[in-house]
Amino acid sequence: MTEVENRGSIFISYAWGNELENKEWVRQRIVSSVDWNHDVFWDRDSIAYGESIDGVIAQALANRPILILCLCDQDYVRAAHQVGSGLFRELQMLAKIAEEPGVRIVPLILENGCTDNLPAPLAGRLYLNLQPLHQLNIDLGMAVMSVAEGMKPAQVQNGINSQLAAFKLRQRALDFLRKRPVTIWGNGRTHEVMIYRQDAAPHPLLPAQWMWESDHWNYMLNDDGPTFCPTKGRWHWELSSSSIDMRPLATAVLSTFFEQLTGENEQKFLNQGGVVLANTFFRTVMITEPFSFDAEDIVGFMMRRDEGYEALEMLLDASDTDLEVAS
């Protein structure tokens, strides 16, 4: 197995807060994002019982090159100004090496009100504002890893903006789809697929009317096979490479969640989304397995691919337009 190249040392500077457990998220959201190719010092894991805390920290800070990530929340600001605290002593050590070659100190802003109260030697340094991600409980790992890899600030910010846009799209899609909850269930024995809604009796999944009128699908919808007979609500899926046989099912499922959309441009994105669902979901289900599919699955599997992300966004835009016209 090829060894991962070590890219240098990272020191995590943070304040414990009122209770030790309050900062366990640092392991999951910060440390785990960079420890696969960096030597990471995080006192929770890096100092053993009986060792001198200041001594071990000083030894860690002697590594070069070193990136020091300062997790700036209100606990950090308070502890930094508390004479004699562990963080106060740690910042004194940082001040001694702050301008040395191979040392990079990056304040990561996690909470409001911290930027104007950054202690020396953090004050005046270019910081990264992670508040928008942290407040929404969005993964910080990508942004932290980008900083560790030395990406330019504009690139890091573009990545954060993309994460925020994806979060907003996900929430927007779930809010829309949950207004009329739908669950699609497929029988692994008969391959009959049923639609379950709160406001209607269960009924078979049949091709949308626009699919019958589309040259893209109409030539195959009258097929009658053991696992594919759309006129009887029987559809094909199997654990294999994606095939044309699975795309009608995926498209019909997607159309069920956006049943008000039938226009030519909307069909384009229903078809595009259907290809994504066929590739990301239906080709992963064994031919003898049942499946269940709902709004969370639509959003999760569509957003795995760029073309699915685009299709979902366009379908939501079209749905909003239809609602505006109707009102």
Secondary structure as a PSIPRED ss2 file (coil, helix, strand):
# PSIPRED VFORMAT (PSIPRED V4.0)

   1 M C   1.000  0.000  0.000
   2 T C   1.000  0.000  0.000
   3 E C   1.000  0.000  0.000
   4 V C   1.000  0.000  0.000
   5 E C   1.000  0.000  0.000
   6 N C   1.000  0.000  0.000
   7 R C   1.000  0.000  0.000
   8 G C   1.000  0.000  0.000
   9 S E   0.000  0.000  1.000
  10 I E   0.000  0.000  1.000
  11 F E   0.000  0.000  1.000
  12 I E   0.000  0.000  1.000
  13 S E   0.000  0.000  1.000
  14 Y C   1.000  0.000  0.000
  15 A C   1.000  0.000  0.000
  16 W C   1.000  0.000  0.000
  17 G C   1.000  0.000  0.000
  18 N C   1.000  0.000  0.000
  19 E C   1.000  0.000  0.000
  20 L H   0.000  1.000  0.000
  21 E H   0.000  1.000  0.000
  22 N H   0.000  1.000  0.000
  23 K H   0.000  1.000  0.000
  24 E C   1.000  0.000  0.000
  25 W H   0.000  1.000  0.000
  26 V H   0.000  1.000  0.000
  27 R H   0.000  1.000  0.000
  28 Q H   0.000  1.000  0.000
  29 R H   0.000  1.000  0.000
  30 I H   0.000  1.000  0.000
  31 V H   0.000  1.000  0.000
  32 S H   0.000  1.000  0.000
  33 S H   0.000  1.000  0.000
  34 V H   0.000  1.000  0.000
  35 D C   1.000  0.000  0.000
  36 W C   1.000  0.000  0.000
  37 N C   1.000  0.000  0.000
  38 H C   1.000  0.000  0.000
  39 D E   0.000  0.000  1.000
  40 V E   0.000  0.000  1.000
  41 F E   0.000  0.000  1.000
  42 W C   1.000  0.000  0.000
  43 D H   0.000  1.000  0.000
  44 R H   0.000  1.000  0.000
  45 D H   0.000  1.000  0.000
  46 S H   0.000  1.000  0.000
  47 I C   1.000  0.000  0.000
  48 A C   1.000  0.000  0.000
  49 Y C   1.000  0.000  0.000
  50 G C   1.000  0.000  0.000
  51 E C   1.000  0.000  0.000
  52 S C   1.000  0.000  0.000
  53 I H   0.000  1.000  0.000
  54 D H   0.000  1.000  0.000
  55 G H   0.000  1.000  0.000
  56 V H   0.000  1.000  0.000
  57 I H   0.000  1.000  0.000
  58 A H   0.000  1.000  0.000
  59 Q H   0.000  1.000  0.000
  60 A H   0.000  1.000  0.000
  61 L C   1.000  0.000  0.000
  62 A C   1.000  0.000  0.000
  63 N C   1.000  0.000  0.000
  64 R C   1.000  0.000  0.000
  65 P C   1.000  0.000  0.000
  66 I E   0.000  0.000  1.000
  67 L E   0.000  0.000  1.000
  68 I E   0.000  0.000  1.000
  69 L E   0.000  0.000  1.000
  70 C E   0.000  0.000  1.000
  71 L E   0.000  0.000  1.000
  72 C E   0.000  0.000  1.000
  73 D C   1.000  0.000  0.000
  74 Q H   0.000  1.000  0.000
  75 D H   0.000  1.000  0.000
  76 Y H   0.000  1.000  0.000
  77 V H   0.000  1.000  0.000
  78 R H   0.000  1.000  0.000
  79 A H   0.000  1.000  0.000
  80 A H   0.000  1.000  0.000
  81 H C   1.000  0.000  0.000
  82 Q C   1.000  0.000  0.000
  83 V C   1.000  0.000  0.000
  84 G C   1.000  0.000  0.000
  85 S C   1.000  0.000  0.000
  86 G H   0.000  1.000  0.000
  87 L H   0.000  1.000  0.000
  88 F H   0.000  1.000  0.000
  89 R H   0.000  1.000  0.000
  90 E H   0.000  1.000  0.000
  91 L H   0.000  1.000  0.000
  92 Q H   0.000  1.000  0.000
  93 M H   0.000  1.000  0.000
  94 L H   0.000  1.000  0.000
  95 A H   0.000  1.000  0.000
  96 K H   0.000  1.000  0.000
  97 I H   0.000  1.000  0.000
  98 A C   1.000  0.000  0.000
  99 E C   1.000  0.000  0.000
 100 E C   1.000  0.000  0.000
 101 P C   1.000  0.000  0.000
 102 G C   1.000  0.000  0.000
 103 V E   0.000  0.000  1.000
 104 R E   0.000  0.000  1.000
 105 I E   0.000  0.000  1.000
 106 V E   0.000  0.000  1.000
 107 P E   0.000  0.000  1.000
 108 L E   0.000  0.000  1.000
 109 I E   0.000  0.000  1.000
 110 L C   1.000  0.000  0.000
 111 E C   1.000  0.000  0.000
 112 N C   1.000  0.000  0.000
 113 G C   1.000  0.000  0.000
 114 C C   1.000  0.000  0.000
 115 T H   0.000  1.000  0.000
 116 D H   0.000  1.000  0.000
 117 N H   0.000  1.000  0.000
 118 L C   1.000  0.000  0.000
 119 P C   1.000  0.000  0.000
 120 A C   1.000  0.000  0.000
 121 P C   1.000  0.000  0.000
 122 L C   1.000  0.000  0.000
 123 A C   1.000  0.000  0.000
 124 G C   1.000  0.000  0.000
 125 R C   1.000  0.000  0.000
 126 L C   1.000  0.000  0.000
 127 Y C   1.000  0.000  0.000
 128 L E   0.000  0.000  1.000
 129 N E   0.000  0.000  1.000
 130 L C   1.000  0.000  0.000
 131 Q H   0.000  1.000  0.000
 132 P H   0.000  1.000  0.000
 133 L H   0.000  1.000  0.000
 134 H H   0.000  1.000  0.000
 135 Q H   0.000  1.000  0.000
 136 L C   1.000  0.000  0.000
 137 N C   1.000  0.000  0.000
 138 I C   1.000  0.000  0.000
 139 D C   1.000  0.000  0.000
 140 L C   1.000  0.000  0.000
 141 G H   0.000  1.000  0.000
 142 M H   0.000  1.000  0.000
 143 A H   0.000  1.000  0.000
 144 V H   0.000  1.000  0.000
 145 M H   0.000  1.000  0.000
 146 S H   0.000  1.000  0.000
 147 V H   0.000  1.000  0.000
 148 A H   0.000  1.000  0.000
 149 E C   1.000  0.000  0.000
 150 G C   1.000  0.000  0.000
 151 M C   1.000  0.000  0.000
 152 K C   1.000  0.000  0.000
 153 P H   0.000  1.000  0.000
 154 A H   0.000  1.000  0.000
 155 Q H   0.000  1.000  0.000
 156 V H   0.000  1.000  0.000
 157 Q H   0.000  1.000  0.000
 158 N H   0.000  1.000  0.000
 159 G H   0.000  1.000  0.000
 160 I H   0.000  1.000  0.000
 161 N H   0.000  1.000  0.000
 162 S H   0.000  1.000  0.000
 163 Q H   0.000  1.000  0.000
 164 L H   0.000  1.000  0.000
 165 A H   0.000  1.000  0.000
 166 A H   0.000  1.000  0.000
 167 F H   0.000  1.000  0.000
 168 K H   0.000  1.000  0.000
 169 L H   0.000  1.000  0.000
 170 R H   0.000  1.000  0.000
 171 Q H   0.000  1.000  0.000
 172 R H   0.000  1.000  0.000
 173 A H   0.000  1.000  0.000
 174 L H   0.000  1.000  0.000
 175 D H   0.000  1.000  0.000
 176 F H   0.000  1.000  0.000
 177 L H   0.000  1.000  0.000
 178 R C   1.000  0.000  0.000
 179 K C   1.000  0.000  0.000
 180 R C   1.000  0.000  0.000
 181 P C   1.000  0.000  0.000
 182 V E   0.000  0.000  1.000
 183 T E   0.000  0.000  1.000
 184 I E   0.000  0.000  1.000
 185 W E   0.000  0.000  1.000
 186 G E   0.000  0.000  1.000
 187 N C   1.000  0.000  0.000
 188 G C   1.000  0.000  0.000
 189 R C   1.000  0.000  0.000
 190 T C   1.000  0.000  0.000
 191 H C   1.000  0.000  0.000
 192 E E   0.000  0.000  1.000
 193 V E   0.000  0.000  1.000
 194 M E   0.000  0.000  1.000
 195 I E   0.000  0.000  1.000
 196 Y E   0.000  0.000  1.000
 197 R E   0.000  0.000  1.000
 198 Q C   1.000  0.000  0.000
 199 D C   1.000  0.000  0.000
 200 A E   0.000  0.000  1.000
 201 A E   0.000  0.000  1.000
 202 P E   0.000  0.000  1.000
 203 H E   0.000  0.000  1.000
 204 P E   0.000  0.000  1.000
 205 L C   1.000  0.000  0.000
 206 L C   1.000  0.000  0.000
 207 P C   1.000  0.000  0.000
 208 A C   1.000  0.000  0.000
 209 Q H   0.000  1.000  0.000
 210 W H   0.000  1.000  0.000
 211 M H   0.000  1.000  0.000
 212 W H   0.000  1.000  0.000
 213 E C   1.000  0.000  0.000
 214 S C   1.000  0.000  0.000
 215 D C   1.000  0.000  0.000
 216 H C   1.000  0.000  0.000
 217 W C   1.000  0.000  0.000
 218 N C   1.000  0.000  0.000
 219 Y C   1.000  0.000  0.000
 220 M C   1.000  0.000  0.000
 221 L C   1.000  0.000  0.000
 222 N C   1.000  0.000  0.000
 223 D C   1.000  0.000  0.000
 224 D C   1.000  0.000  0.000
 225 G E   0.000  0.000  1.000
 226 P C   1.000  0.000  0.000
 227 T C   1.000  0.000  0.000
 228 F E   0.000  0.000  1.000
 229 C E   0.000  0.000  1.000
 230 P H   0.000  1.000  0.000
 231 T H   0.000  1.000  0.000
 232 K H   0.000  1.000  0.000
 233 G C   1.000  0.000  0.000
 234 R E   0.000  0.000  1.000
 235 W C   1.000  0.000  0.000
 236 H C   1.000  0.000  0.000
 237 W C   1.000  0.000  0.000
 238 E C   1.000  0.000  0.000
 239 L C   1.000  0.000  0.000
 240 S C   1.000  0.000  0.000
 241 S C   1.000  0.000  0.000
 242 S C   1.000  0.000  0.000
 243 S C   1.000  0.000  0.000
 244 I C   1.000  0.000  0.000
 245 D C   1.000  0.000  0.000
 246 M C   1.000  0.000  0.000
 247 R H   0.000  1.000  0.000
 248 P H   0.000  1.000  0.000
 249 L H   0.000  1.000  0.000
 250 A H   0.000  1.000  0.000
 251 T H   0.000  1.000  0.000
 252 A H   0.000  1.000  0.000
 253 V H   0.000  1.000  0.000
 254 L H   0.000  1.000  0.000
 255 S H   0.000  1.000  0.000
 256 T H   0.000  1.000  0.000
 257 F H   0.000  1.000  0.000
 258 F C   1.000  0.000  0.000
 259 E C   1.000  0.000  0.000
 260 Q C   1.000  0.000  0.000
 261 L C   1.000  0.000  0.000
 262 T C   1.000  0.000  0.000
 263 G C   1.000  0.000  0.000
 264 E H   0.000  1.000  0.000
 265 N H   0.000  1.000  0.000
 266 E H   0.000  1.000  0.000
 267 Q H   0.000  1.000  0.000
 268 K H   0.000  1.000  0.000
 269 F H   0.000  1.000  0.000
 270 L H   0.000  1.000  0.000
 271 N H   0.000  1.000  0.000
 272 Q H   0.000  1.000  0.000
 273 G H   0.000  1.000  0.000
 274 G H   0.000  1.000  0.000
 275 V H   0.000  1.000  0.000
 276 V H   0.000  1.000  0.000
 277 L H   0.000  1.000  0.000
 278 A H   0.000  1.000  0.000
 279 N H   0.000  1.000  0.000
 280 T H   0.000  1.000  0.000
 281 F C   1.000  0.000  0.000
 282 F H   0.000  1.000  0.000
 283 R H   0.000  1.000  0.000
 284 T H   0.000  1.000  0.000
 285 V C   1.000  0.000  0.000
 286 M C   1.000  0.000  0.000
 287 I C   1.000  0.000  0.000
 288 T C   1.000  0.000  0.000
 289 E C   1.000  0.000  0.000
 290 P C   1.000  0.000  0.000
 291 F E   0.000  0.000  1.000
 292 S E   0.000  0.000  1.000
 293 F E   0.000  0.000  1.000
 294 D C   1.000  0.000  0.000
 295 A H   0.000  1.000  0.000
 296 E H   0.000  1.000  0.000
 297 D H   0.000  1.000  0.000
 298 I H   0.000  1.000  0.000
 299 V H   0.000  1.000  0.000
 300 G H   0.000  1.000  0.000
 301 F H   0.000  1.000  0.000
 302 M H   0.000  1.000  0.000
 303 M C   1.000  0.000  0.000
 304 R C   1.000  0.000  0.000
 305 R C   1.000  0.000  0.000
 306 D H   0.000  1.000  0.000
 307 E H   0.000  1.000  0.000
 308 G H   0.000  1.000  0.000
 309 Y H   0.000  1.000  0.000
 310 E H   0.000  1.000  0.000
 311 A H   0.000  1.000  0.000
 312 L H   0.000  1.000  0.000
 313 E H   0.000  1.000  0.000
 314 M H   0.000  1.000  0.000
 315 L H   0.000  1.000  0.000
 316 L H   0.000  1.000  0.000
 317 D H   0.000  1.000  0.000
 318 A H   0.000  1.000  0.000
 319 S H   0.000  1.000  0.000
 320 D H   0.000  1.000  0.000
 321 T H   0.000  1.000  0.000
 322 D H   0.000  1.000  0.000
 323 L H   0.000  1.000  0.000
 324 E H   0.000  1.000  0.000
 325 V H   0.000  1.000  0.000
 326 A H   0.000  1.000  0.000
 327 S C   1.000  0.000  0.000
